[in-house]
């Protein structure tokens, strides 16, 4: 039986506390709570992963480091799995910036991937760089019949939700409505013909039903952590 791909959001960062759109690496460090969350994530794993990797952002590196210390494992950095790049909205926490970020992000999930964040990335660019890394991990490890361990990837909320929904065909309204808290994860399993199945999304298991009245912009504006 093949292992799974566990895409876990980093622990709480100082930027999360300040509700800032912190997307450009290296970014903010973890809070003390964020470090505790990383260790708690490691403790609840059903078994140690065969590979622990993280993005180039400091908060992801520190999350993987805390988890790896508990597990007795070395963490490895991979380029390409960092957060959606907010461009001109970077480091802002005002309602106008959050509204603009979430409006573009919603359009990506609705199929308009070529819309750009102002001065930042579009959805095609995010998927190209991120899925390339996931494909490498699948080909080198998960598609090997001898490999049975999970791969834990410490990454970022908006990027994880877009990539996971795209790879596993999760309904866009569900993905938009289900933010990931710090150290929550989406678990994917490789299936035939290069496809993926989503086994878990945060605290929820399949089936993942469409949401009839999704309001991602309003949700983000009222959230203490709009980047999840």
Secondary structure by P-SEA (a helix, b strand, c coil): cbbbbbbccccccccccccccccccccccccaaaaaaaaaaaaaccccccbbbbcccaaaaaaaaaaaaaacbbbbbbccccccccccccccccaaaaaaaaaaaaaaaaccccccccccccaaaaaaaaaaaaaaaaaaccccccccbbbbbbccaaaaaaaaaaaacccaaaaaaccccccbbbbbbbcccccccccccccccccccccccccaaaaaaacccccc
